[in-house]
Amino acid sequence: MSKKKEEAARQAALQQQIARIKLPRGKQSFGIVEQRLGGSRMRVRCLDGKNRICRIPGRMKRYLWVREGDIVIVEPWELGGDDKGDIVYKYSKSQVQYIKRKGYLKKIEEFDEF
């Protein structure tokens, strides 16, 4: 394949990936990972105004690699109250740019990291 065809295929794959972006549903909310605490737990600042200690569920531990500053979807626990939750999804850089352009992350400008 020529370089032009490879680049076109890469761009098409990127657009297809962006078209299927997962958004928070129900009680889920956007969050920014502030600090990794160890043991698949981390402190996340959610856009609903709360700080939660979140974990990566066991079924996703090997597939979801999260660093500080990443934007994620957080699902609060039913029994633990609003101070704990699970990380359901992590956004890539291109997905974050797309979400910002569409206006889903209007509160993100309040945070210093971005």
Secondary structure, 3 states (H helix, E strand, C coil): CCHHHHHHHHHHHHHHHHHCCCCCCCCCEEEEEEEEEECCEEEEEECCCCEEEEECCHHHCCCCCCCCCCEEEEEECCCCHHHEEEEEEECCHHHHHHHHHHCCCHHHHHCCCC
